[in-house]
């Protein structure tokens, strides 16, 4: 890591009252450029803010006389049993939050246990470093395609050899969104990206996101889904969907899952919030493949609503990275424990004993939620 960039290094358990406050606390300990990169969105950050706010468009109906005690959060995907219905979303450059980088996140997830870490191709740590933290726990791999298919095959082979049990094709980031905070900070990555450095003119260190995206593949088509399936024989998710049309195209190309996401409000600003798009995608998918959902998740209520609206799994993003900044791997574990406890509380009050009942729960549209 660049000597000029001083990422936090403290390792400690966190007392979390709500994950929204973690952002302000992380701002106090992270360098400004790194914090703005992780916390910021594109343009006026309309979609970034709406991702959180739009959960208020649907209300959870409390159910009583429901014979519920000690709600059960276990679920399953592709034969993998999980103790909770939420996983780690793929996010680049964890080293901005903590000196242990993705290895720290991996250790926090492994200590929590029973969930999945999605590893970003833009990781600042190597597969080996992440694997040491994961200690055999499951992982998926998210790829930004290179323009050279031989390089893509090499990267996919490494991910598979590392133990990836699914591949995530990010399809909504062919160029960078207009990230004003990064532009004003003249932000460049203070460390390299060992996984994708093979197709960069440089290692990634001291490079801007625009530069890195510019060297990856811009024209993503259904053939890329077919390519990944052919060369990995693993389940493939298409990430970044917000419409029924794209869900149908992805499934038609052979996708084994779809991932509803606005990229955390970091790509196309003034798009709807991710949760606002979930029902449309779920209706189109109609149970043909699993749906993963991310963007704006800050509370147990948000996880509950996403599952009730059609998601099979929910992916956590910024709260985990802010937990990493504040407490290293122990902070990551604290965030996952918070969401587990909070989800169980919501399930109890909503009269749902297990995740199947959450998925069958009825939400109520709320007027004037803005």
C-alpha positions as CSV (number, residue, x, y, z in Angstrom):
1,X,0.0,0.0,0.0
2,X,1.2,3.5,-0.7
3,X,3.1,5.0,2.2
4,X,1.0,8.2,1.9
5,X,-2.3,6.4,2.5
6,X,-2.8,5.5,6.1
7,X,-5.7,3.0,6.4
8,X,-7.0,2.3,9.9
9,X,-5.4,-0.7,11.7
10,X,-7.4,-1.1,14.9
11,X,-9.0,-4.5,15.5
12,X,-11.9,-4.5,18.0
13,X,-15.5,-5.6,18.5
14,X,-18.1,-3.0,17.8
15,X,-21.3,-2.0,19.7
16,X,-23.7,-1.3,16.9
17,X,-27.0,0.5,17.5
18,X,-27.7,0.8,13.8
19,X,-25.5,0.5,10.8
20,X,-26.4,4.0,9.4
21,X,-24.2,5.5,12.2
22,X,-21.2,3.5,11.1
23,X,-20.7,5.7,8.1
24,X,-20.2,8.9,10.2
25,X,-17.9,7.0,12.6
26,X,-15.8,5.5,9.7
27,X,-15.5,9.0,8.2
28,X,-13.6,10.0,11.4
29,X,-10.9,7.3,11.0
30,X,-10.5,6.9,7.2
31,X,-8.5,9.2,4.9
32,X,-10.8,11.5,3.0
33,X,-10.1,10.1,-0.5
34,X,-10.7,6.5,0.6
35,X,-13.8,7.3,2.6
36,X,-15.4,9.3,-0.3
37,X,-14.6,6.5,-2.7
38,X,-16.5,3.9,-0.6
39,X,-19.3,6.2,0.7
40,X,-19.9,8.2,-2.5
41,X,-22.2,7.7,-5.4
42,X,-22.5,9.1,-8.9
43,X,-23.8,12.5,-9.9
44,X,-26.0,14.2,-7.3
45,X,-26.2,10.9,-5.5
46,X,-30.0,10.7,-6.0
47,X,-29.9,6.9,-6.5
48,X,-27.5,6.4,-3.7
49,X,-29.9,8.1,-1.2
50,X,-33.0,6.6,-2.8
51,X,-31.6,3.1,-2.4
52,X,-32.1,3.5,1.4
53,X,-35.2,5.7,1.4
54,X,-37.3,3.6,-1.0
55,X,-37.6,0.7,1.4
56,X,-40.2,3.0,3.1
57,X,-42.4,2.5,0.0
58,X,-43.5,-0.8,1.5
59,X,-44.6,-1.6,5.0
60,X,-44.2,-4.8,7.0
61,X,-47.6,-6.0,8.3
62,X,-47.2,-7.2,12.0
63,X,-48.8,-10.6,12.5
64,X,-50.0,-11.7,15.9
65,X,-51.2,-15.0,17.3
66,X,-48.6,-16.5,15.0
67,X,-47.1,-19.1,17.3
68,X,-43.5,-17.8,16.6
69,X,-40.5,-18.0,18.9
70,X,-36.8,-18.0,18.2
71,X,-37.1,-17.3,14.4
72,X,-34.9,-19.5,12.2
73,X,-32.8,-17.7,9.5
74,X,-31.3,-20.7,7.8
75,X,-31.6,-20.9,4.0
76,X,-29.9,-22.6,1.0
77,X,-28.7,-21.8,-2.4
78,X,-27.2,-24.1,-5.1
79,X,-27.0,-26.8,-2.4
80,X,-25.0,-24.6,0.0
81,X,-26.6,-24.3,3.4
82,X,-26.4,-20.9,5.0
83,X,-27.3,-19.8,8.6
84,X,-28.5,-16.4,7.4
85,X,-30.1,-15.2,4.1
86,X,-27.5,-12.5,3.6
87,X,-24.0,-12.6,2.2
88,X,-21.1,-10.2,1.4
89,X,-21.4,-8.3,-1.8
90,X,-18.4,-7.9,-4.1
91,X,-16.7,-4.6,-3.4
92,X,-13.4,-3.3,-4.7
93,X,-10.4,-2.1,-2.6
94,X,-11.2,-3.1,1.0
95,X,-7.7,-1.8,1.7
96,X,-9.1,1.7,1.7
97,X,-11.0,0.8,4.9
98,X,-8.4,-1.2,6.7
99,X,-4.8,-2.2,6.3
100,X,-5.7,-5.9,6.3
101,X,-7.7,-5.4,3.0
102,X,-10.0,-8.2,1.9
103,X,-8.1,-10.7,4.1
104,X,-9.6,-8.8,7.1
105,X,-13.1,-9.0,5.7
106,X,-12.6,-12.6,4.9
107,X,-11.6,-13.4,8.5
108,X,-14.6,-11.5,9.9
109,X,-16.9,-13.5,7.7
110,X,-15.2,-16.8,8.6
111,X,-15.5,-16.1,12.3
112,X,-19.2,-15.3,11.8
113,X,-19.6,-18.4,9.7
114,X,-22.5,-19.7,7.6
115,X,-22.5,-17.2,4.8
116,X,-20.7,-16.4,1.6
117,X,-18.0,-13.8,0.7
118,X,-18.2,-12.4,-2.9
119,X,-14.6,-11.6,-4.0
120,X,-14.2,-8.7,-6.4
121,X,-11.8,-8.9,-9.3
122,X,-10.7,-5.4,-8.2
123,X,-9.5,-6.8,-4.8
124,X,-6.4,-5.3,-3.4
125,X,-5.5,-8.7,-1.9
126,X,-4.5,-11.9,-3.6
127,X,-6.6,-15.1,-3.7
128,X,-4.1,-16.6,-1.3
129,X,-4.4,-13.8,1.2
130,X,-8.2,-13.9,1.1
131,X,-8.2,-17.7,1.3
132,X,-6.2,-17.5,4.5
133,X,-8.8,-15.3,6.1
134,X,-11.8,-17.3,4.8
135,X,-10.4,-20.6,6.3
136,X,-12.3,-22.8,3.9
137,X,-15.6,-20.8,4.1
138,X,-17.5,-20.5,0.8
139,X,-16.8,-17.8,-1.7
140,X,-18.1,-16.5,-5.0
141,X,-16.0,-14.6,-7.5
142,X,-17.1,-11.4,-9.3
143,X,-15.5,-10.7,-12.6
144,X,-14.9,-7.5,-14.7
145,X,-14.2,-9.0,-18.1
146,X,-10.9,-8.3,-19.8
147,X,-10.9,-7.5,-23.5
148,X,-8.7,-10.6,-24.1
149,X,-10.6,-13.8,-23.6
150,X,-7.5,-15.8,-22.8
151,X,-6.9,-13.5,-19.8
152,X,-10.5,-14.1,-18.8
153,X,-10.0,-17.8,-18.9
154,X,-6.9,-17.5,-16.8
155,X,-8.7,-15.4,-14.2
156,X,-11.7,-17.7,-14.1
157,X,-9.4,-20.7,-13.8
158,X,-7.7,-19.2,-10.8
159,X,-11.0,-18.3,-9.1
160,X,-12.2,-21.8,-9.6
161,X,-9.0,-23.3,-8.3
162,X,-9.3,-21.0,-5.3
163,X,-12.7,-22.6,-4.5
164,X,-15.2,-20.2,-6.0
165,X,-18.6,-22.0,-6.2
166,X,-20.3,-19.4,-8.4
167,X,-19.3,-16.6,-10.8
168,X,-20.8,-13.1,-10.7
169,X,-20.7,-11.2,-14.0
170,X,-21.0,-7.5,-13.2
171,X,-22.9,-6.1,-16.2
172,X,-23.7,-2.5,-15.1
173,X,-20.2,-1.1,-14.9
174,X,-18.8,-0.9,-18.4
175,X,-17.7,2.6,-17.7
176,X,-17.5,4.5,-14.4
177,X,-20.4,6.7,-13.2
178,X,-19.7,10.4,-12.8
179,X,-18.4,10.2,-9.3
180,X,-17.9,13.8,-8.4
181,X,-16.3,13.1,-5.0
182,X,-13.5,11.1,-6.6
183,X,-13.0,13.7,-9.3
184,X,-12.7,16.5,-6.8
185,X,-10.3,14.4,-4.7
186,X,-8.3,13.4,-7.8
187,X,-8.6,9.9,-6.3
188,X,-6.3,7.1,-7.4
189,X,-5.9,3.7,-5.9
190,X,-3.1,3.7,-3.3
191,X,-2.3,0.0,-3.9
192,X,-2.4,-2.5,-6.8
193,X,-5.0,-5.0,-7.9
194,X,-3.3,-8.3,-8.2
195,X,-6.1,-10.2,-9.8
196,X,-6.7,-7.9,-12.8
197,X,-3.2,-6.3,-13.0
198,X,-2.5,-8.8,-15.8
199,X,-4.7,-6.8,-18.2
200,X,-3.8,-3.3,-16.9
201,X,-1.0,-1.0,-18.2
202,X,0.2,-0.9,-14.6
203,X,-0.7,-2.7,-11.4
204,X,-3.7,-0.6,-10.5
205,X,-1.7,1.5,-8.0
206,X,-2.0,5.3,-8.7
207,X,-4.6,4.6,-11.3
208,X,-8.1,6.1,-11.4
209,X,-11.2,4.1,-11.7
210,X,-11.9,5.6,-15.1
211,X,-8.5,4.4,-16.3
212,X,-9.1,0.9,-14.9
213,X,-12.6,0.6,-16.4
214,X,-11.3,1.8,-19.7
215,X,-9.0,-1.1,-19.9
216,X,-11.7,-3.7,-19.2
217,X,-14.3,-4.9,-21.6
218,X,-17.1,-2.4,-22.4
219,X,-19.3,-4.4,-24.7
220,X,-21.0,-7.0,-22.4
221,X,-23.5,-9.2,-24.2
222,X,-25.3,-12.5,-23.6
223,X,-22.4,-14.3,-25.2
224,X,-20.3,-13.4,-22.1
225,X,-22.7,-15.4,-19.9
226,X,-22.3,-18.3,-22.3
227,X,-18.5,-17.9,-22.3
228,X,-18.2,-18.0,-18.5
229,X,-20.5,-21.0,-18.2
230,X,-18.5,-22.8,-20.8
231,X,-15.1,-22.2,-19.2
232,X,-16.1,-22.7,-15.6
233,X,-19.0,-25.1,-15.4
234,X,-20.1,-23.1,-12.4
235,X,-23.4,-21.2,-11.7
236,X,-23.3,-17.7,-13.2
237,X,-25.1,-14.6,-11.8
238,X,-25.7,-11.5,-13.9
239,X,-25.3,-8.6,-11.6
240,X,-26.8,-5.1,-12.1
241,X,-30.3,-5.9,-13.4
242,X,-33.2,-3.5,-12.8
243,X,-35.7,-4.6,-15.4
244,X,-37.8,-7.6,-16.4
245,X,-36.4,-7.4,-19.9
246,X,-32.8,-7.8,-18.8
247,X,-33.7,-10.6,-16.4
248,X,-35.3,-12.5,-19.3
249,X,-32.2,-11.9,-21.5
250,X,-29.9,-13.1,-18.8
251,X,-31.9,-16.3,-18.1
252,X,-32.2,-16.9,-21.9
253,X,-28.4,-16.7,-22.1
254,X,-28.1,-19.4,-19.5
255,X,-27.7,-17.4,-16.3
256,X,-28.2,-19.5,-13.2
257,X,-29.2,-16.5,-11.1
258,X,-29.9,-12.7,-11.4
259,X,-28.7,-10.0,-9.1
260,X,-30.8,-6.9,-8.7
261,X,-28.5,-4.0,-8.0
262,X,-27.8,-0.3,-8.7
263,X,-24.1,-0.9,-7.9
264,X,-24.8,1.0,-4.7
265,X,-25.9,4.1,-6.6
266,X,-22.4,4.4,-8.1
267,X,-23.3,4.0,-11.8
268,X,-26.3,5.6,-13.4
269,X,-27.6,8.4,-11.2
270,X,-31.3,9.2,-11.3
271,X,-32.1,5.5,-11.8
272,X,-34.8,4.2,-9.4
273,X,-33.7,2.7,-6.1
274,X,-32.8,-1.0,-6.2
275,X,-35.8,-2.1,-4.1
276,X,-38.2,-0.2,-6.4
277,X,-37.1,-2.6,-9.2
278,X,-37.1,-5.8,-7.3
279,X,-40.8,-6.8,-7.7
280,X,-40.7,-6.3,-11.5
281,X,-37.7,-8.5,-11.8
282,X,-39.1,-11.1,-9.4
283,X,-42.3,-11.3,-11.4
284,X,-40.4,-11.8,-14.6
285,X,-38.1,-14.5,-13.1
286,X,-41.1,-16.3,-11.6
287,X,-38.9,-18.7,-9.6
288,X,-36.9,-19.9,-12.6
289,X,-33.5,-18.9,-11.0
290,X,-32.5,-17.5,-7.6
291,X,-32.5,-13.7,-7.1
292,X,-29.8,-11.9,-5.1
293,X,-30.5,-8.3,-4.1
294,X,-28.3,-5.4,-3.0
295,X,-28.1,-1.6,-2.5
296,X,-29.2,0.4,0.4
297,X,-29.5,-2.4,3.0
298,X,-29.0,-0.9,6.4
299,X,-31.5,-2.7,8.7
300,X,-33.1,-6.0,9.4
301,X,-36.4,-4.5,8.1
302,X,-34.6,-4.0,4.7
303,X,-33.5,-7.6,4.5
304,X,-37.0,-8.8,5.4
305,X,-38.7,-6.6,2.8
306,X,-36.3,-7.7,0.1
307,X,-37.0,-11.3,0.8
308,X,-40.7,-10.7,0.9
309,X,-40.5,-8.8,-2.4
310,X,-38.9,-11.8,-4.2
311,X,-35.2,-12.0,-3.3
312,X,-33.7,-15.3,-2.2
313,X,-30.5,-13.7,-0.8
314,X,-29.5,-10.2,0.2
315,X,-26.0,-8.9,-0.2
316,X,-24.4,-6.4,2.3
317,X,-22.1,-3.7,1.1
318,X,-21.0,-0.4,2.7
319,X,-22.0,-1.3,6.4
320,X,-19.5,-4.2,6.3
321,X,-16.7,-2.0,4.9
322,X,-17.4,0.7,7.5
323,X,-17.3,-2.0,10.2
324,X,-13.9,-3.1,8.8
325,X,-12.6,0.4,9.0
326,X,-13.7,0.7,12.6
327,X,-12.7,-2.7,13.9
328,X,-10.9,-4.8,11.4
329,X,-12.1,-8.4,11.2
330,X,-13.9,-8.1,14.5
331,X,-15.8,-5.1,13.2
332,X,-16.9,-7.1,10.2
333,X,-18.1,-9.9,12.4
334,X,-19.9,-7.4,14.6
335,X,-21.8,-6.1,11.5
336,X,-22.9,-9.6,10.5
337,X,-24.0,-10.3,14.0
338,X,-26.0,-7.1,14.1
339,X,-27.9,-8.0,11.0
340,X,-28.6,-11.5,12.2
341,X,-30.0,-10.2,15.5
342,X,-32.0,-7.4,13.8
343,X,-33.5,-9.7,11.2
344,X,-34.6,-12.2,13.9
345,X,-36.3,-9.3,15.8
346,X,-38.2,-8.3,12.7
347,X,-39.2,-11.8,11.9
348,X,-40.6,-12.3,15.5
349,X,-42.6,-9.1,15.3
350,X,-43.9,-10.0,11.8
351,X,-45.0,-13.4,12.9
352,X,-42.6,-15.4,10.6
353,X,-40.8,-18.4,12.0
354,X,-38.5,-19.1,9.0
355,X,-37.3,-17.7,5.7
356,X,-39.9,-19.4,3.7
357,X,-42.5,-17.6,5.7
358,X,-40.7,-14.3,5.2
359,X,-40.7,-14.9,1.5
360,X,-44.5,-15.5,1.7
361,X,-45.1,-12.4,3.9
362,X,-47.4,-9.7,2.5
363,X,-46.1,-6.1,2.3
364,X,-48.4,-3.1,2.2
365,X,-47.7,-0.2,-0.2
366,X,-47.4,3.0,1.7
367,X,-48.7,6.4,0.3
368,X,-46.6,9.6,0.6
369,X,-43.6,7.7,1.8
370,X,-41.2,10.4,0.6
